Amino acid sequence: MAFRTPLTDLFGIRLPIIAGGLHWLANADYVAAAAKAGMIGFITAASFPDTDALRDEIRRCRDLAEGKPFGVNVSMLPKLVQGERTDAVFDAIIAEGVAFVETSGRNPEAYIPRLHAAGITVMHKVPAVRFARKAEAVGVDAVTVVGAECGGHPGLDLVGTIVQTVLAARGLSIPLAVGGGIGSGEQLVAALAMGADGVTIGTRFLVAEEIWAHQGFKERLLAADETDTALILSSLRNTMRVLRNETSDRVAAIEAAGQGNLDTLLPHVSGKLGRVAYETGDASQGALSVGQSVAMADRVEPLAAIVARLEEEAERALDRLSVVTGRSLRNHAAAS
């Protein structure tokens, strides 16, 4: 099955699906598998200790992707934060001839002229429609808007994906992807019907074979349902949706006691703890970014197999709509 939307045209992909950037996990194996399955994925620059390692991973991905499009995710830390290396990361991306960049974390305005001059398409990810409008105004080529159901950082407003989608589609003129709780083909069709040009899927892909995380971590996700996530760090105005575990319970207790500050919380939510969970399979510890679509993860299999099932679900959804409308929407989706 193939769709044609402004998003598929922008990236040169068959399906209007972005394989979400997954900190520590979105390496060349995952991103190249996404590319060959007809989507676009983004290597997470923050997962690598230095720009030399990032360059090596970009080159490895280029070989594995066999000419299919892929990009690099740059999650920009606030300015003057220790470890900030955005400029060096963009230097490496430009030098390697990467065609697509996904930014998040702060306004990318200062970098857009430089990236565009290098022929790079810039997609910016935000947790609210107002930020998407700002991103469009400063010149990004596309945006992703994520709703409250997403894993990671859903923002402070916690507006659901279905509301965000309609408002964003009505208020933007650049290609729009939406994410947050999306893990099925039915939801892809629904997002397109609401005016989005595609979807971002992250959590659903965490159980793909190409994800290097330990089998024990994946089995914990397979056992989870839609209630097995929690929101933490609202006391820092940096709300995060994570897998419910001992760490999330501990952090919630600290925040409920009014003791939530950077010094008391950082030891519990450090990204390095999450990496340990991926390495060992012990998902009881660490702030592990997981969205509510974890309920749709039902088996460990190759990413291509997950995507094939998403396509089958989308086809069935279009067939159901065809019965309602009396029109062959499946053929329309392939040709439009």
Secondary structure in CASP SS format (residue, H / E / C, confidence):
PFRMAT SS
TARGET T0000
AUTHOR 0000-0000-0000
METHOD secondary structure of the structure
MODEL  1
M C 1.00
A C 1.00
F C 1.00
R C 1.00
T C 1.00
P H 1.00
L H 1.00
T H 1.00
D H 1.00
L H 1.00
F H 1.00
G C 1.00
I C 1.00
R C 1.00
L C 1.00
P C 1.00
I E 1.00
I E 1.00
A E 1.00
G C 1.00
G C 1.00
L C 1.00
H C 1.00
W C 1.00
L C 1.00
A C 1.00
N C 1.00
A H 1.00
D H 1.00
Y H 1.00
V H 1.00
A H 1.00
A H 1.00
A H 1.00
A H 1.00
K H 1.00
A C 1.00
G C 1.00
M C 1.00
I E 1.00
G E 1.00
F E 1.00
I E 1.00
T E 1.00
A H 1.00
A H 1.00
S H 1.00
F C 1.00
P C 1.00
D C 1.00
T H 1.00
D H 1.00
A H 1.00
L H 1.00
R H 1.00
D H 1.00
E H 1.00
I H 1.00
R H 1.00
R H 1.00
C H 1.00
R H 1.00
D H 1.00
L H 1.00
A H 1.00
E C 1.00
G C 1.00
K C 1.00
P C 1.00
F C 1.00
G E 1.00
V E 1.00
N E 1.00
V E 1.00
S E 1.00
M C 1.00
L C 1.00
P C 1.00
K C 1.00
L C 1.00
V C 1.00
Q C 1.00
G C 1.00
E C 1.00
R C 1.00
T H 1.00
D H 1.00
A H 1.00
V H 1.00
F H 1.00
D H 1.00
A H 1.00
I H 1.00
I H 1.00
A H 1.00
E C 1.00
G C 1.00
V C 1.00
A C 1.00
F E 1.00
V E 1.00
E E 1.00
T E 1.00
S E 1.00
G C 1.00
R C 1.00
N C 1.00
P C 1.00
E H 1.00
A H 1.00
Y H 1.00
I H 1.00
P H 1.00
R H 1.00
L H 1.00
H H 1.00
A H 1.00
A C 1.00
G C 1.00
I C 1.00
T E 1.00
V E 1.00
M E 1.00
H E 1.00
K E 1.00
V E 1.00
P C 1.00
A C 1.00
V H 1.00
R H 1.00
F H 1.00
A H 1.00
R H 1.00
K H 1.00
A H 1.00
E H 1.00
A H 1.00
V H 1.00
G C 1.00
V C 1.00
D C 1.00
A E 1.00
V E 1.00
T E 1.00
V E 1.00
V E 1.00
G C 1.00
A C 1.00
E C 1.00
C C 1.00
G C 1.00
G E 1.00
H C 1.00
P C 1.00
G C 1.00
L C 1.00
D C 1.00
L C 1.00
V C 1.00
G C 1.00
T H 1.00
I H 1.00
V H 1.00
Q H 1.00
T H 1.00
V H 1.00
L H 1.00
A H 1.00
A H 1.00
R H 1.00
G H 1.00
L C 1.00
S C 1.00
I C 1.00
P C 1.00
L E 1.00
A E 1.00
V E 1.00
G E 1.00
G C 1.00
G C 1.00
I C 1.00
G C 1.00
S C 1.00
G H 1.00
E H 1.00
Q H 1.00
L H 1.00
V H 1.00
A H 1.00
A H 1.00
L H 1.00
A H 1.00
M C 1.00
G C 1.00
A C 1.00
D C 1.00
G E 1.00
V E 1.00
T E 1.00
I E 1.00
G C 1.00
T H 1.00
R H 1.00
F H 1.00
L H 1.00
V H 1.00
A E 1.00
E C 1.00
E C 1.00
I C 1.00
W C 1.00
A C 1.00
H C 1.00
Q H 1.00
G H 1.00
F H 1.00
K H 1.00
E H 1.00
R H 1.00
L H 1.00
L H 1.00
A H 1.00
A C 1.00
D C 1.00
E C 1.00
T C 1.00
D C 1.00
T E 1.00
A E 1.00
L E 1.00
I E 1.00
L C 1.00
S H 1.00
S H 1.00
L H 1.00
R C 1.00
N C 1.00
T C 1.00
M E 1.00
R E 1.00
V E 1.00
L E 1.00
R C 1.00
N C 1.00
E H 1.00
T H 1.00
S H 1.00
D H 1.00
R H 1.00
V H 1.00
A H 1.00
A H 1.00
I H 1.00
E H 1.00
A H 1.00
A C 1.00
G C 1.00
Q C 1.00
G C 1.00
N C 1.00
L H 1.00
D H 1.00
T H 1.00
L H 1.00
L H 1.00
P H 1.00
H H 1.00
V H 1.00
S C 1.00
G H 1.00
K H 1.00
L H 1.00
G H 1.00
R H 1.00
V H 1.00
A H 1.00
Y H 1.00
E H 1.00
T H 1.00
G C 1.00
D C 1.00
A C 1.00
S C 1.00
Q C 1.00
G C 1.00
A C 1.00
L C 1.00
S E 1.00
V C 1.00
G C 1.00
Q H 1.00
S H 1.00
V H 1.00
A H 1.00
M H 1.00
A C 1.00
D C 1.00
R C 1.00
V C 1.00
E E 1.00
P C 1.00
L H 1.00
A H 1.00
A H 1.00
I H 1.00
V H 1.00
A H 1.00
R H 1.00
L H 1.00
E H 1.00
E H 1.00
E H 1.00
A H 1.00
E H 1.00
R H 1.00
A H 1.00
L H 1.00
D H 1.00
R H 1.00
L H 1.00
S H 1.00
V H 1.00
V H 1.00
T H 1.00
G C 1.00
R C 1.00
S C 1.00
L H 1.00
R H 1.00
N H 1.00
H H 1.00
A H 1.00
A H 1.00
A H 1.00
S C 1.00
END
